Amino acid sequence: MIKNKNILSAGTFPALRIVWLSIGMIFTAVGMVGIIVPGLPTTIFMILAAGCFFRSSTKMYHWVVSHPLFGDQVLRFRKGEGMPKKAKYLSILTMWTFIMFAVFIGLPDSAAWIKYFIALSGATGTLYIISQPNLKK
């Protein structure tokens, strides 16, 4: 956890802080929905929210990184410590399950460019997950 209570830049414009706070709140809302809805990830949205709150609200940033459900994962990511192997496998498997559903069942054949975009996004996400270091215990 960051020890410095004043993590916000002194030169931050108030309007820009409001924008970052608003975006962080949106990511938080989607992340909270992900706790309930299967297949919608929580951690990635909370990581994004933490990044936004880091630039806008010390209180909200500390709330995210100290939350009992996802705080540890957010802090590990922000510190660059990596992901557990099991989490890597599970996230890739889940991601590609939903990608295959979208490409082969959910989208019509007339939306070929969307299918290619989804597949390319999935490949990019997979490479990113694989490139993360394995969490050392």
C-alpha positions in Angstrom: 0.0 0.0 0.0 1.2 3.5 -0.7 2.4 5.2 2.5 2.1 8.8 1.2 -1.4 10.1 2.1 -1.1 12.9 -0.6 -0.8 10.8 -3.7 -2.5 13.4 -5.9 -0.4 15.7 -7.9 -0.5 19.3 -6.7 -0.8 20.5 -10.3 -3.8 18.4 -11.1 -6.6 20.5 -12.6 -9.9 20.2 -10.7 -11.9 19.5 -13.9 -9.5 16.7 -14.8 -9.8 15.2 -11.3 -13.6 15.2 -11.8 -13.2 13.4 -15.1 -10.8 10.8 -13.6 -13.2 10.3 -10.6 -16.2 9.9 -13.0 -14.4 7.3 -15.1 -13.3 5.5 -11.9 -16.9 5.4 -10.6 -18.0 3.9 -13.9 -15.3 1.2 -13.7 -16.2 0.5 -10.1 -19.9 0.1 -11.0 -19.1 -2.4 -13.8 -16.7 -4.2 -11.5 -19.3 -4.5 -8.8 -21.8 -5.9 -11.3 -19.0 -8.4 -12.2 -19.1 -9.8 -8.6 -22.7 -11.0 -9.3 -22.8 -11.7 -13.0 -20.9 -14.8 -14.1 -18.4 -14.2 -17.0 -18.1 -10.4 -16.3 -14.7 -9.9 -14.7 -14.3 -7.8 -11.5 -10.6 -7.5 -11.0 -9.7 -5.8 -14.3 -12.4 -3.1 -13.8 -11.2 -2.5 -10.2 -7.6 -2.2 -11.4 -8.8 0.4 -13.9 -10.8 2.1 -11.2 -7.8 2.2 -8.9 -5.7 3.9 -11.7 -8.4 6.5 -12.1 -8.8 7.1 -8.4 -5.0 7.3 -8.0 -5.3 10.5 -10.1 -8.4 11.8 -8.5 -9.4 10.6 -5.0 -7.1 9.3 -2.3 -10.1 8.0 -0.3 -11.5 6.0 -3.2 -8.1 4.6 -4.1 -7.5 3.4 -0.6 -11.1 1.9 -0.6 -10.3 -0.1 -3.7 -6.9 -1.4 -2.6 -8.1 -2.3 0.9 -11.3 -4.0 -0.2 -11.4 -7.6 1.1 -12.6 -9.2 -2.2 -10.3 -7.7 -4.8 -7.9 -5.3 -3.0 -5.0 -7.9 -2.9 -5.2 -8.6 -6.6 -5.3 -4.9 -7.4 -2.3 -4.1 -5.3 -0.3 -7.1 -6.7 -1.0 -5.8 -10.2 -0.1 -2.2 -9.4 3.2 -3.4 -7.8 4.0 -5.6 -10.8 4.1 -8.8 -8.8 2.2 -10.9 -11.3 -0.7 -13.4 -11.3 -1.0 -16.9 -9.9 -0.7 -19.6 -12.6 -4.2 -20.9 -11.8 -5.7 -17.4 -12.3 -3.9 -17.1 -15.7 -5.3 -20.4 -16.9 -8.8 -19.7 -15.6 -8.9 -16.2 -17.1 -7.6 -17.3 -20.5 -10.1 -20.3 -20.5 -13.0 -18.0 -19.5 -12.1 -15.3 -22.0 -11.8 -17.8 -24.9 -15.1 -19.5 -24.0 -16.9 -16.2 -24.3 -15.0 -15.3 -27.5 -15.9 -18.6 -29.1 -19.6 -18.1 -28.1 -19.6 -14.6 -29.6 -17.9 -15.6 -32.8 -19.6 -18.9 -33.6 -23.1 -18.5 -32.0 -23.8 -14.9 -30.8 -22.9 -12.9 -33.9 -24.4 -13.2 -37.4 -22.1 -14.1 -40.3 -22.7 -10.6 -41.7 -20.7 -9.1 -38.8 -17.4 -10.7 -39.9 -15.3 -7.6 -39.1 -16.7 -7.6 -35.5 -15.7 -11.3 -35.2 -12.2 -10.6 -36.4 -11.9 -7.7 -34.0 -13.1 -9.8 -31.1 -10.6 -12.6 -32.0 -7.8 -10.1 -32.3 -8.7 -8.5 -29.0 -8.8 -12.0 -27.4 -5.3 -12.8 -28.8 -4.0 -9.5 -27.5 -5.5 -10.2 -24.1 -4.1 -13.7 -24.0 -0.6 -12.5 -24.9 -0.8 -9.8 -22.2 -1.9 -12.4 -19.5 0.9 -14.8 -20.6 3.4 -11.9 -20.4 2.6 -11.2 -16.7 5.0 -12.7 -14.3 3.9 -15.7 -12.2 3.2 -14.8 -8.6 5.9 -15.9 -6.3 4.7 -17.0 -2.9 
